[in-house]
Amino acid sequence: MSKPVSSLKLGGCYLLLIICDTFSQILFKSASVDVGQASLESWASFGSFVAALLHQPALGAGLLLLLLAFACWMQLISRTDLSKAHLISCIAYATVPVCSVFIFSDHISPQQMLGISLITVGAGVSAID
């Protein structure tokens, strides 16, 4: 029988999942920006893009964060309902665009902001027992 986990530890695991998921996406974007756009005209051009990506430290760091996020995810779904865990984890759909504004100077339209707000409220409502 597994030992019960405090809600504080479970919340910390959720927080770590969101942080790792968010910053893995930021690192993936950084790696792709450093490499530049690939021409999609040929497989050889795309292959060169992938080869250049493999030499980007940001890609490796992003993959490590994604692996840590996966470990957190496995811990969470072993301790809570998948239906609840999945809804709460969707908060990353809000954190990634918000962070991209500050890191990459991305623009968020009013419609996107409304969507981000709805996702955040939905994740908060789904967390209530």
N, C-alpha and C positions, 0 to 999 in steps of 0.2 A: 504494500500500500504506500502511495506517495505521501510525503509530508506536506501539510497545508502551507501555502505561501501567503504572506501578509499582502494586503492590498497595496501597501506602499512599495513592496518589492515588485509586485505585478505592474504597478504604475511606472516604476523605474524602467522595467523591461519594455513597456510600451513606448516610453520616452526615448530610450536608446534605439529602438526600432525606427521611430520616426526620424531621429537625427541621422542615423546611418543611411536610411533610405533617401532622405533629402540630400545629404551631402555626397552620396554616391552619384546621384544624377548631376549635381553641380560639377563634380570631378569629371564625369563622362563628357559633359558639355565643354569643359575647359580643355580636355584632351582633343576633342574634335575641332575646336577653334584653333588650337595650336597647329594642328595638321593642315587645316584648310579644307575647303569643300572638294569633294571628289566629283569627277565627271561621271555621270551615269551612262555615258555613251558606250562603254565597253566593260567587259568583265575584268580586263587587264588593269584598267584605270581604277576600278573599284578594289581590286586586289592590292594595288599599290597604296591606296588609302588605308586599307586594313593593315597592311604591313607597317606603314608609318605609325598607325595608332598603337601597335604593339610595342613601340619604342617610347611611348609616352608614360612617364611616371604617374601622371594623374589617372591614367586608365588602371594601372595596377592598384593604386590607392583606392579608387572607386570600387574595384572588384573586391578588395579586402573589406571595405565597409559593407558591401552587399552581402558578403559571406557572414559578417557579424550580424547584419540585419536578419539574415536567414536563420541563424542560430537563435536569435531572440524570438523570431516568428515561431519556430518549432517549440520553444519553451512555452510561449503564450498559448498556442493552440492545443498543447497537451494539458493545459490547466483551465481553459475557459472554452465556452461555446464558439465554434468557428463563425457562426452567424454574427455574434457580437464582436469578436476579435477583428473580423474582416472590415466591418463598418468603421471601427475606431481607427484601424490602420490606414484607412482612406484619407486621413487628415494630411498625409503626405501630398495628396493632390492639391492641397492648399499651400503647404510649406514650400514646395519646390518653386512655384511661380513667384511667391513673395520674396524668397531668397534671390531668385534670378533678377529681380528688379534692382536689388542692392549690389549684386556681384557683377552682373553683365549689363546693367542699365536697360533691361528689358522694359517694355511698356505693357501695362495691364489696362485693358479697356474697361469701361463701366460694366459691361456684360460679364467679363471675366471676374471682376471684383464681386459681382452679385453671385456668380457661381461659387467662388471661393468662400464667400460668406455662408452660402447654403450648405456647402460641404462641411464647413467647420461647425455650424449649428447642428447639422445632422449627426456628425460624429459625437458631439457632446450629448445630444439627446439619446443616442444609442448606448452611451456609456452608463446611463442612469439605470440602476436596478429597480 
